[in-house]
Amino acid sequence: MSTTTHQGTALITGASTGIGAVYADRLARRGYDLILVARDAAKLAEHAARITAATGRRVDTIAADLTNKADLRAVEARLREDRSITALVNNAGFGATKPLADSDIDDLEKMIDLNVTALTRLTSAVVPTLVAHGSGTIINISSIVAVAPELLNGTYAGTKSYVLAFTQSLHHELSPKGIRVQAVLPGATGTPFWERAGIGSADNLPAEIVMPAEEMVDASLAGFDLGELVTIPSLPDAADWERADSARKALGPNLSRRSAATRYQQAATA
């Protein structure tokens, strides 16, 4: 992905601000035309104009609320029908910080709709096109809470754990077909995310844990170039993740067996 030759078209969700906006800039500079999706049509148009002026790439916009079924179906249709699309960045999402007992269940359901359902439907819509190409890219923005669910709201962590597991399964399914997938697990990032999550601003967090969005995206794309399936931009030693993932895989032979483990049999007969 580091070449500047024409790479086809990348559709990016949540592309008007924050991480999605940085991905749009970086992928345009790497040779992609763009389809930018977000709710705010005016911000999308401004961002598209800046990218075209800076890179000369073609940039289309779709103003859509991906928790609205009609809007979501429209973006799905574009992914199914536009044969120029070679990359999808599933970035749109929002988080929560309150405990379950203090949360609005309707807000949590809407978060599941966006973080899980929309991401899954958009991916399902683009996969046949990428399979037909015999190549392509899917980047899914997860979060460190996928592996550290105690840090924030449990429903939010659950949605991001889904994104990680979904990406790992997609890799198993699609890599033989020439399609690259990546899960990105950012830590705290300096974006408008925190306003909707209830923190107010990233400025209210300890400065030493907040990474600028530009640095986060650049690190994630470097991870993609290195061939990583899972990229944790702030993790100093990639071997730490590799050991954790190897330990998970080592469980495989014993996860489903005819008989219960001896310790449970002994406890049952005690």
C-alpha positions as CSV (number, residue, x, y, z in Angstrom):
1,M,0.0,0.0,0.0
2,S,3.0,2.3,0.0
3,T,3.0,3.0,-3.8
4,T,1.6,6.1,-5.4
5,T,0.3,4.3,-8.5
6,H,-3.4,4.1,-8.9
7,Q,-4.8,1.6,-6.4
8,G,-8.5,1.7,-7.3
9,T,-11.1,3.2,-4.9
10,A,-11.2,3.1,-1.1
11,L,-14.5,3.5,0.7
12,I,-14.0,4.9,4.2
13,T,-16.7,5.2,6.9
14,G,-16.6,7.9,9.6
15,A,-14.5,9.9,7.2
16,S,-15.3,13.5,8.0
17,T,-13.2,13.9,11.1
18,G,-10.6,12.1,13.3
19,I,-9.1,8.7,12.3
20,G,-11.3,8.4,9.2
21,A,-10.3,11.8,7.9
22,V,-6.6,10.9,8.3
23,Y,-7.1,7.6,6.5
24,A,-8.7,9.5,3.7
25,D,-5.7,11.8,3.3
26,R,-3.2,9.0,3.6
27,L,-4.9,6.6,1.2
28,A,-5.3,9.4,-1.4
29,R,-1.6,10.0,-1.2
30,R,-1.0,6.3,-1.7
31,G,-2.9,6.5,-5.0
32,Y,-6.6,5.7,-4.1
33,D,-9.6,7.5,-5.3
34,L,-12.0,7.8,-2.4
35,I,-15.6,7.4,-1.4
36,L,-16.1,9.2,2.0
37,V,-19.0,8.2,4.2
38,A,-20.2,10.2,7.2
39,R,-23.3,11.9,8.6
40,D,-22.2,15.5,8.1
41,A,-22.5,16.4,4.4
42,A,-20.9,19.8,4.8
43,K,-17.8,18.4,6.6
44,L,-17.5,15.7,4.0
45,A,-17.6,18.2,1.1
46,E,-14.9,20.4,2.7
47,H,-12.6,17.4,3.4
48,A,-13.1,16.0,-0.1
49,A,-12.2,19.4,-1.6
50,R,-9.0,19.6,0.5
51,I,-8.0,16.1,-0.6
52,T,-8.6,16.6,-4.2
53,A,-6.7,19.9,-4.2
54,A,-3.7,18.3,-2.4
55,T,-3.6,15.0,-4.3
56,G,-5.6,15.3,-7.5
57,R,-7.5,12.1,-6.6
58,R,-11.2,11.8,-7.3
59,V,-13.3,12.0,-4.1
60,D,-17.0,11.1,-3.9
61,T,-19.0,11.6,-0.8
62,I,-22.1,9.8,0.7
63,A,-23.9,11.5,3.6
64,A,-25.2,8.6,5.6
65,D,-26.1,7.6,9.1
66,L,-25.1,4.0,9.2
67,T,-27.6,3.3,12.1
68,N,-30.4,4.3,9.6
69,K,-31.4,1.2,7.6
70,A,-32.1,3.1,4.4
71,D,-28.8,4.9,4.6
72,L,-26.9,1.7,5.4
73,R,-28.5,-0.1,2.4
74,A,-27.5,2.7,0.1
75,V,-23.8,2.4,1.1
76,E,-24.1,-1.4,0.8
77,A,-25.4,-0.9,-2.8
78,R,-22.5,1.3,-3.7
79,L,-20.1,-1.4,-2.4
80,R,-21.8,-4.1,-4.3
81,E,-22.1,-2.2,-7.6
82,D,-19.0,-0.1,-7.9
83,R,-16.4,-2.4,-9.5
84,S,-13.6,0.2,-8.9
85,I,-13.7,-0.4,-5.2
86,T,-10.6,-2.2,-4.0
87,A,-10.5,-1.2,-0.3
88,L,-12.9,-0.8,2.6
89,V,-12.0,1.0,5.8
90,N,-14.6,0.3,8.5
91,N,-13.9,3.2,10.8
92,A,-17.3,4.5,11.8
93,G,-18.2,3.8,15.4
94,F,-18.7,5.3,18.8
95,G,-17.9,4.3,22.4
96,A,-19.2,4.5,25.9
97,T,-17.5,4.9,29.3
98,K,-20.3,4.5,31.9
99,P,-21.0,1.2,33.7
100,L,-23.9,-0.9,32.3
101,A,-26.2,0.1,35.2
102,D,-25.7,3.8,34.4
103,S,-26.1,3.5,30.6
104,D,-29.0,4.2,28.3
105,I,-29.8,0.8,26.8
106,D,-31.1,2.4,23.6
107,D,-27.8,4.2,23.2
108,L,-26.0,0.9,23.7
109,E,-28.2,-0.8,21.1
110,K,-27.4,2.0,18.6
111,M,-23.7,1.4,19.3
112,I,-24.1,-2.3,18.5
113,D,-25.9,-1.3,15.3
114,L,-23.0,0.9,14.2
115,N,-20.0,-0.9,15.6
116,V,-21.1,-4.4,14.7
117,T,-24.1,-4.6,12.4
118,A,-23.1,-1.9,10.0
119,L,-19.5,-3.0,9.8
120,T,-20.6,-6.6,9.1
121,R,-23.1,-5.7,6.4
122,L,-20.7,-3.3,4.6
123,T,-18.0,-6.0,4.7
124,S,-20.4,-8.6,3.4
125,A,-21.4,-6.2,0.6
126,V,-17.8,-5.6,-0.6
127,V,-16.3,-9.1,-0.3
128,P,-17.8,-10.5,-3.6
129,T,-16.2,-7.6,-5.5
130,L,-12.9,-8.2,-3.9
131,V,-13.1,-11.9,-4.5
132,A,-13.8,-11.2,-8.2
133,H,-10.8,-8.9,-8.3
134,G,-8.6,-11.6,-6.7
135,S,-7.2,-8.9,-4.5
136,G,-8.2,-6.0,-2.2
137,T,-8.0,-4.7,1.4
138,I,-10.3,-4.5,4.4
139,I,-9.2,-2.5,7.4
140,N,-11.4,-2.7,10.5
141,I,-10.8,-0.3,13.3
142,S,-11.2,-2.1,16.6
143,S,-9.7,-0.9,19.9
144,I,-7.4,-2.0,22.7
145,V,-10.6,-2.7,24.8
146,A,-11.0,-5.7,22.6
147,V,-8.2,-7.3,24.7
148,A,-8.7,-5.1,27.8
149,P,-12.5,-5.0,28.3
150,E,-12.2,-3.8,31.9
151,L,-11.0,-0.3,30.8
152,L,-14.3,1.1,29.5
153,N,-18.0,0.2,29.1
154,G,-18.4,-3.6,28.6
155,T,-20.8,-3.3,25.7
156,Y,-18.3,-1.1,23.8
157,A,-15.6,-3.6,24.6
158,G,-17.8,-6.4,23.3
159,T,-18.4,-4.6,20.0
160,K,-14.7,-4.1,19.5
161,S,-13.9,-7.7,20.5
162,Y,-16.3,-8.7,17.8
163,V,-14.4,-6.6,15.3
164,L,-11.1,-8.3,16.3
165,A,-12.6,-11.8,16.1
166,F,-14.4,-11.0,12.8
167,T,-11.2,-9.8,11.3
168,Q,-9.3,-12.9,12.4
169,S,-11.9,-15.1,10.9
170,L,-12.0,-13.0,7.6
171,H,-8.2,-13.5,7.3
172,H,-8.7,-17.3,7.5
173,E,-11.5,-17.1,5.0
174,L,-10.2,-14.5,2.5
175,S,-6.4,-14.6,2.5
176,P,-6.4,-17.6,0.1
177,K,-8.4,-15.5,-2.3
178,G,-5.8,-12.7,-2.3
179,I,-7.5,-10.3,0.0
180,R,-5.6,-8.6,2.9
181,V,-7.4,-7.8,6.1
182,Q,-6.2,-5.9,9.2
183,A,-7.6,-5.2,12.6
184,V,-6.3,-1.9,14.1
185,L,-6.4,-1.7,17.9
186,P,-5.8,2.0,18.9
187,G,-5.5,3.2,22.4
188,A,-6.7,6.6,23.4
189,T,-6.5,8.8,20.3
190,G,-6.9,12.5,20.0
191,T,-10.2,12.7,18.1
192,P,-13.9,13.9,18.7
193,F,-14.6,10.3,19.8
194,W,-14.4,11.2,23.5
195,E,-17.2,13.8,23.3
196,R,-19.7,11.2,22.4
197,A,-18.2,8.7,24.8
198,G,-18.9,11.0,27.7
199,I,-15.4,12.1,28.5
200,G,-15.9,15.5,27.0
201,S,-12.5,15.8,25.3
202,A,-9.3,13.9,24.9
203,D,-7.7,16.8,26.8
204,N,-9.4,15.4,29.9
205,L,-7.2,12.3,29.7
206,P,-3.6,11.9,30.8
207,A,-1.5,13.4,28.0
208,E,0.9,10.5,28.1
209,I,-1.7,8.0,26.9
210,V,-3.2,10.0,24.1
211,M,-1.8,9.5,20.6
212,P,-2.4,12.0,17.8
213,A,-4.7,10.6,15.1
214,E,-2.1,11.3,12.4
215,E,0.5,9.2,14.2
216,M,-2.0,6.5,14.9
217,V,-3.0,6.1,11.3
218,D,0.6,6.3,10.0
219,A,1.6,3.6,12.4
220,S,-1.3,1.4,11.4
221,L,-0.5,1.7,7.7
222,A,3.1,0.9,8.5
223,G,1.8,-2.2,10.3
224,F,-0.2,-3.1,7.2
225,D,2.9,-2.7,5.0
226,L,4.7,-5.0,7.4
227,G,2.0,-7.7,6.8
228,E,0.4,-7.5,10.3
229,L,-3.0,-9.0,10.7
230,V,-3.4,-7.2,14.1
231,T,-1.8,-3.8,14.7
232,I,-1.6,-2.2,18.1
233,P,0.0,1.2,17.3
234,S,1.3,1.9,20.8
235,L,2.7,-1.6,21.6
236,P,6.5,-1.4,21.8
237,D,7.2,-5.0,21.1
238,A,5.1,-6.9,18.5
239,A,6.4,-10.1,20.0
240,D,4.1,-9.5,23.0
241,W,1.0,-9.7,20.8
242,E,2.5,-12.7,18.9
243,R,3.0,-14.6,22.2
244,A,-0.6,-13.8,23.4
245,D,-2.0,-14.9,20.1
246,S,0.1,-18.1,20.1
247,A,-1.2,-18.9,23.6
248,R,-4.8,-18.5,22.3
249,K,-4.1,-20.8,19.4
250,A,-2.5,-23.3,21.7
251,L,-5.8,-23.8,23.4
252,G,-7.3,-25.1,20.1
253,P,-6.8,-28.9,20.5
254,N,-8.5,-28.9,23.9
255,L,-11.4,-26.5,23.4
256,S,-13.8,-29.2,22.2
257,R,-13.5,-32.7,23.6
258,R,-15.8,-35.7,24.3
259,S,-15.2,-35.6,28.0
260,A,-15.1,-32.8,30.6
261,A,-11.7,-32.0,32.0
262,T,-10.6,-34.2,34.9
263,R,-10.8,-31.4,37.4
264,Y,-14.5,-31.0,36.7
265,Q,-15.2,-34.7,36.9
266,Q,-13.4,-34.9,40.2
267,A,-15.3,-31.9,41.6
268,A,-18.6,-33.4,40.4
269,T,-18.0,-36.7,42.3
270,A,-16.5,-35.2,45.4
